[in-house]
């Protein structure tokens, strides 16, 4: 059970660190048989590296009470992807349902998170995916996530590791299965054009109304988008085949009035499952709600440990820890700090994610006895320099 500090006093850095350690400590870490350490010792180092945006090596070198970095990695290399992912998704649900009303319907967005990677695979080629050029590379480790579209509670609901030797629809279905297990009703599912896939659309519309931008492929679809007026129609993907899929197509025409220096018409098409009663403009407005996901991703990246390890499971663990820390911050901010008021809670501007991370870092550095000293060189300034200065 998640034990939150009682909301009738003051929340301290040590309270925040304690809850973070309890949550992250639930991730299964087999470890080294016979080691005098326990998983909590290892996860404390990972949490500190995450909140400090530094490496395991730096954390171990800068803190007296931290174990050797080689020992930390020996432990981390015992992680099992299946158990890690299973436990992480249970924690995502536990954190989310601490602050979400199960009787209220929700809008959910799914997306791929690409973690740029420079180097070769560790064991299998399938560990790595290809992406558009970014940070000087086209190689990445990829994860599929589900995220709650909400101004006050933009929480991550589920995630999975994506391999290049599996169909991306398989990964999406894993995430959608986990989202469907939540006790609240899903009002709307949103996804970007990377999810314009027959299997994904079939599965998502079984759960809720769905909006996905169409990928401009094929003469039939191109013909549908050659217009100067918004309209609703029906589109048949894989027409006249066993895989044929029919869905409402919203074709929205808008105008760029100098936005970012651009002018003229913009025509966009959206698969709008169970939204045939909406106008194209309304469908496009629904889809734009998913833009908030970028803010969530910026926060997660600001609390991610730096590493050069090739081990994809260790890298996945660091990403999981970052998302869990962000979710925990959202829970503490809403459940413990935000003040009730008519129409909702007054979210505190001063308790930012940066402050949350600073508090954890401060408490852990005190606990591990940060080295506030460095060895001197033993020689000082050469005599020749001091004579010349004299």
Buried (B, 14 or more C-beta within 10 A) or exposed (E): EBEBBEEEEEBEBBBBBBBBBBBBBBBBBEBEEEEEBEBEBBBBBBBBBBBBBBBBBBBBEBBEBBBEBEBBBBBBEBBEEEEBBEBBBEBBBBBBBBBBEEEEEBBBBBBBBBBBBEEEBBEEEEBBBEBEEEEEEBBBBBBBBBBBBBEEBBBBBBBBBBBBEEEBBEBBBBBBBBBBEBEBEBBBBBBBBBBBBBBBBBBBBEBBBBBBBBBBEEEEBEEBBEBEEBEBEEBEBEEEEEEEBEBBBBBBBBEEEEEEEEEEEEBBBBBBBBBBEBBBEBBBEBBEBBEBBEEBBEBBBBBBBBBEBBBBBBBBBBBBBBBBBBBBBBBBBBBBBBEEEEEEBEBBEEBEBEBBBBBBBBBBBBBBEBEEEEEEEEEEEEEEEEEEEE
